[in-house]
Structure formats: C-alpha cells, structure tokens
C-alpha cells in the first residue's frame, strides 16, 4: 500500500537531517556534514515511492529527488535516470492534477492540502511541464453559431456580452457578467494574466464550477469561454475559433503552469472579495505607437467621457521605467486618473497583481476623438524643447513651408529607399525651394537605461536595426539638402513629443503607409500623401484606418498615390523579412514609386494647401 502524500518539516537529530513520517517514525535522510555550505534542507514531500526534499540558501532554492531508500537520484526532472523519471511522473500525476484542480478550478481556490504545493515554484513548474503533455491537453474550440441542432444554453448570450461596456459599468469593482451555464448574473472578481495580451477572467458558476472568460485582441474582448470539465473553448463564431486557436490553444496547460509558479500568491488572491479593476497598458517590447493611441488611450478617453471620476478604475503601467507610456504620463493626459495610476518597474507583474488584489483587464476602444487628439497634441507641444520651437518660428518668419517625410524601412516600403529620399530632396529643391524638409522615423523613449528606440515588430530578425538604417538615410538626405541649399531636419532618434510637434506644424506630410500615420493623422491630423503598394491600394481592408471618420473624428484630407504610379516588387529584399505565406502577406511586399507621378501629386497637394 502506498504511503499517503505528505509534507514534513526537516529536523536535525544525532547529527543527521531527517523527519518523522506519518507513523511518527524517524527517517534519516543525510548527515549534516554532507550538505553543501550555506544550504539548509527545510522540508520533504513524500509521494510513496519517492521523496522530494527542499533546500534553501537565502533567496535561492533547490530540490533533491530521492528514492524509497533515501538515495539522491537527481536535482531536477531532467537529471533523473529514465526509469526513475517514469516512476516519478506516473506516481505524482494524481497529486499534480489535484493541485491544479483545487487551485484553479474549484471555488475553494486553495491547494494547500496537496504535498505538491509545498515544493518550490520552479520544481512545480518543471514537474507540471513534464506531466501534462501539451498535445494531450490541447483545447478544443467549438463555434456556438455553427450548429442549429445542439443547444448551447446561455453560452451564446454570455459570449455576446460587450466586455468593454461591462468594465465601464463596473464602477471600478467586480465586473458584472452572466453565468454561461444558467444565465444568472455573476460577478467577475479575479483575473489571471498570462501576458500583456491574454487574460483569463474567472467566473465562479452556480452549477459548473469555475469557467474562464478568455479575453484578448488589440480591442480587448471575449474570445471564448473555457469549460474546464470538457476542456472546450466555446466561441461565438468561426473567426473567434481561429483567434482562440492561436492565443488559447492549451488553456489547461497554461493555467496549470501559472498555478505552479504563483500558487502562494493565488491562494490568497482567489479567496479575496476585495478586488478592484485596473486597466493595463501594454509594456515594451509589445507596446505600439499606433495601438497605444488607437486602442488604449481611446479606451481611457471613453471612460472619462462616460462615467464619473469616482467610478474610474485604476490604470496599471508595467515596466514604467522602460517608457511604457508613449504619449506621456497617464495623469498628465487625463487628470481624472490622478492618484489612480499604479506604476510597476522591474517587479514580477503577476505577483504584483495578486498581492494588490487587482482585476486586470485592458481598457480599449477604436475611435480617436478631437478631445483625445487635443490632449495628446497639447502635451507634446508643452514638452517640446524651446530651441525646437524657436527654429520653427524662424522658418515661419521666412514664410517657409514644412514638408514632413514619414519613413517606414522594415518592409512594405519603397525599394532603394535611400535613393528615393535623395531624389525627393532634389525634387523639393527644384520646385519648392522655400520649403523645409523634415524627416521622421523611429523615435526614442526615456528609460532607466537612457534613451532607447521604439522597437519594430520582428526587428530582431532584421539585417540591420531600423533606426540605424534611418540614420543612414538621414545623413544622405542632409548631404543632398546642403548641396541643394534646402533646409533639412531629422527627427530620427528624437522624442515622440518633437515628432508630434513638427507633424502638427507641417503644411503637408508624405508618408509610407504604416504606424507612423498614427502621429501624422490621429494626433496631428495634417493633409497627407500616402505611399503604398498597388496590392494594398486594391486589397487592404484597413487602408482607410487613418482617414475614415469610423476611426477618427474630423479627418483632414488624405490622398493615396495613384495605382498606376506604384509597382509591386515581391522579389525585392526587405530589411525585416516577412515570408509570403498567403495572399494577405502580399501586403508586406516592397514597391517602386514613379517619381514623375509623385511629383504631379505632391505639387497638386501643395497648390491645394497654399490656396486654402
């Protein structure tokens, strides 16, 4: 008969470390002198056919795996002999399953009666990773709209609840939701944050134990509802099944690993009823100059516009020391959040969330209002250096036009981009000599490590750092401008506030289609000539992202390069390559621009601006 799994405190007796087992019999493990200096065994978990003894050295921890005769067989799962490893994984399976079930999928949310819970978090993590094969526990997705024969009860209703509206109505407290299995009102009091893009909102149902609302996307929303008993993620349609398959492919495994790492914090957090909502901004390297404005700041603006200051939730800013807040401190943009911003530096995000009793969500929207635009532009103007403002005043006193060129260098850009930029300098010199060319590209953020550039998606796979390539272009343009006696300013490597300042004060902007248009359109809202590929002009579904009143209030005129002036070059080399795996990836191909055609369109726009 196997011994019951137990946790026992390690003690010293007759010069040896040992413990009293469940029958109160002393079991010697190892001589005191045989243990490495500064390491102390403090407890041992017995699982019948083997033991795991825990050691501590200050903040460091370690484990020993021992067989029935108390012989050390290894310090980790990976070190164990194959036969002993199989025995350990087989005999510990039920204990691990009980631990995960108790912590995450029961309303008691404890797990302390499991000997497994006393092991250090890294050992728990390693064991769970080995016990639960990712393929074996893979989550099945079910589209509740696909079958008229199956009755999904209240699941479709719960899936159709607008999460952002529910958050806004919560007044900073628990989120009012609907029990997906009986239709009654329930309160979501806890969240489990996997990363800055995926969150599980815990629903304690009346009849089905614990379910999880799986939320994600740039517009933070319900992707599906996870039923632990069936290991099924129910989604409202085929598209959400696709998104769920990408982001929530193995819910049980993800949650089990999380329980292994954060059990000591979770056991207190999940019992707490005094929780409060905090809307999280995505930190570096995930934060994005477009999405932070279009989704996160618009979300905060929507709350400010629609609920009272007392009802506003907290705002959580992870890695604040690394420049998470792209457009300025949250309370500088929204004074209503004064005293409600929680900034975390190098702290463990999940641990801090649980210790602070936060229900972490992402507060998002998809519409840039005049009100938000004014807040961001005013902050940028106020934070622009005096010498920059003086330079603009001097240009204006000379009646010079400001023409800003917005770069994109990674992919979905112009082939031989440096040559294009040099030729553009000559074009302006020949036809609009009383102009100032301002080059904009990657900006920098203030961090505890100094000024760092904003990262581009996938740039680690690039042939050169995007900002270094942009600096090469800036040097070449500056040399051409000196030769042609044209004023030239480079904003590459400058703060976001300077980029916004020159954008706001430009007469016309020529930009390659991409995230830089967030600055030029959603904030500055200046007339733009946008350059992109023919494929994008004909096929891109969100081409009007920076020009439609669906996405922004009172958009200024925007003109696209004409189709016959753009030639796609699928074989052209990319700085940050994107593999062409499907038709949509053709949107990333580089392209050529007919310079004579560009000249016609550019000076048509200049004439229009001058006439206005």
C-alpha positions, 0 to 999 in steps of 0.5 A: 500500500502506498504511503499517503502524500505528505509534507514534513518539516526537516529536523536535525537529530544525532547529527543527521537531517531527517523527519518523522513520517506519518507513523511518527517514525524517524527517517534519516535522510543525510548527515549534516556534514554532507550538505553543501555550505550555506544550504539548509534542507527545510522540508520533504514531500513524500509521494510513496515511492519517492521523496522530494526534499527542499533546500534553501540558501537565502533567496535561492532554492533547490530540490533533491529527488530521492528514492524509497531508500533515501538515495539522491537520484537527481536535482531536477526532472531532467537529471533523473535516470529514465526509469526513475523519471517514469516512476516519478511522473506516473506516481505524482500525476494524481497529486499534480492534477489535484493541485491544479484542480483545487487551485484553479478550478474549484471555488475553494481556490486553495491547494494547500492540502496537496504535498505538491504545493509545498515544493518550490515554484520552479520544481512545480513548474518543471514537474507540471511541464513534464506531466501534462503533455501539451498535445494531450491537453490541447483545447478544443474550440467549438463555434456556438453559431455553427450548429442549429441542432445542439443547444448551447444554453446561455453560452451564446448570450454570455459570449455576446456580452460587450466586455468593454461596456461591462468594465465601464459599468463596473464602477471600478469593482467586480465586473458584472457578467452572466453565468454561461451555464444558467444565465444568472448574473455573476460577478467577475472578481479575479483575473489571471494574466498570462501576458500583456495580451491574454487574460483569463477572467474567472467566473465562479458558476452556480452549477459548473464550477469555475469557467474562464472568460478568455479575453484578448485582441488589440480591442480587448474582448471575449474570445471564448469561454473555457469549460474546464470539465470538457476542456472546450473553448466555446466561441461565438463564431468561426473567426473567434475559433481561429483567434482562440486557436492561436492565443488559447490553444492549451488553456489547461496547460497554461493555467496549470503552469501559472498555478505552479509558479504563483500558487502562494500568491493565488491562494490568497488572491482567489479567496479575496472579495476585495478586488478592484479593476485596473486597466493595463497598458501594454509594456515594451517590447509589445507596446505600439505607437499606433495601438497605444493611441488607437486602442488604449488611450481611446479606451481611457478617453471613453471612460472619462467621457462616460462615467464619473471620476469616482467610478474610474478604475485604476490604470496599471503601467508595467515596466514604467521605467522602460517608457511604457507610456508613449504619449506621456504620463497617464495623469498628465493626459487625463487628470481624472486618473490622478492618484489612480495610476499604479506604476510597476518597474522591474517587479514580477507583474503577476505577483504584483497583481495578486498581492494588490488584489487587482482585476486586470483587464485592458481598457480599449476602444477604436475611435480617436476623438478631437478631445483625445487628439487635443490632449495628446497634441497639447502635451507634446507641444508643452514638452517640446524643447524651446530651441525646437520651437524657436527654429520653427518660428524662424522658418515661419518668419521666412514664410517657409513651408514644412514638408514632413517625410514619414519613413517606414524601412522594415518592409512594405516600403519603397525599394532603394529607399535611400535613393528615393529620399535623395531624389525627393530632396532634389525634387523639393529643391527644384520646385519648392525651394522655400520649403523645409524638409523634415524627416521622421522615423523611429523615435526614442523613449526615456528609460532607466537605461537612457534613451532607447528606440521604439522597437519594430515588430520582428526587428530582431530578425532584421539585417540591420536595426531600423533606426540605424538604417534611418540614420543612414538615410538621414545623413544622405538626405542632409548631404543632398539638402546642403548641396541643394541649399534646402533646409533639412531636419531629422527627427530620427532618434528624437522624442515622440513629443518633437515628432508630434510637434513638427507633424502638427506644424507641417503644411503637408506630410508624405508618408509610407503607409504604416504606424507612423500615420498614427502621429501624422493623422490621429494626433496631428491630423495634417493633409497627407500623401500616402505611399503604398503598394498597388496590392494594398491600394486594391486589397487592404481592408484597413487602408482607410484606418487613418482617414475614415471618420469610423476611426477618427473624428474630423479627418483632414484630407488624405490622398493615396498615390495613384495605382498606376504610379506604384509597382509591386516588387515581391522579389525585392529584399526587405530589411525585416523579412516577412515570408509570403505565406498567403495572399494577405502577406502580399501586403508586406511586399516592397514597391517602386514609386514613379517619381514623375507621378509623385511629383504631379501629386505632391505639387497638386497637394501643395497648390491645394494647401497654399490656396486654402 
